């Protein structure tokens, strides 16, 4: 009786460490039924989850008020707390979903709703790719390491930005900037895969980097594993000879309208201080060739050349 009384006096169980597909608030998922996981905390001996309830919505405010819900499970009698699949309406490309969970334990105590978590979808089919592949227009010697291409696009936004997502990949490595700020802290993107079969793209939330009016997106490309020297083969161009970029910036305005800025012939290309960029041989950087402000508005790109549109597939080979 005393033990039962102590258990009843203990605090509610708590829910934390929400994950979607093992990740914290991931962007750019292309699985149609993402799997959800959470951790239960309790100071009651022998506590276990007996049931769970999940709810989701398209914005955090509706979720926390329990209104306009996209999907709700009701109470599910189960001890499963890992990899519970989303089972709501079909999801759309770049759709963001907020979710939270609560549980009931084997002592009959219910937790409060967890803090919200979220995920965002990637592009869910080849038809969603509006961007063209682009490359620098000049000829290169495929037998040696060539200067890294710098590619930029100036564009104007018509109003206040509510949300913006950059979807991007490359042949070679890329580093992207918007208005002089790197879009993320990632390195060696898009990663190393068997490029002829599987090329990864990334999605970045760049809402805070954009402003109404003039903006600039800039991307530097490097040889990477795509065409750089690979040690065990002791040769270059294992996957191809030409670097290329594909990118599209999806902008949602506060008035409900949308706009997409894509990689196309309106981009410009030049070279800069990176004269050689190789995974094994390293980088040769000439600071005399610095392009100060190259990804900012007001930069003089009159001497830059128009990017070339190249025919490369955006079919099932491009994956999140």
PyMOL commands that set and color helices and strands:
alter all, ss='L'
color gray80, all
select helices_A, chain A and resi 2-9+60-65+126-128+207-209+224-227+287-289
alter helices_A, ss='H'
color red, helices_A
select strands_A, chain A and resi 14-20+27-29+35-41+49-57+71-72+76-77+84-85+96-105+117-121+133-135+149-157+161-171+173-178+181-182+199-200+202-205+213-222+244-253+258-262+268-271+274-278+282-285+305-306+308-310+318-319
alter strands_A, ss='S'
color yellow, strands_A
deselect
rebuild
show_as cartoon
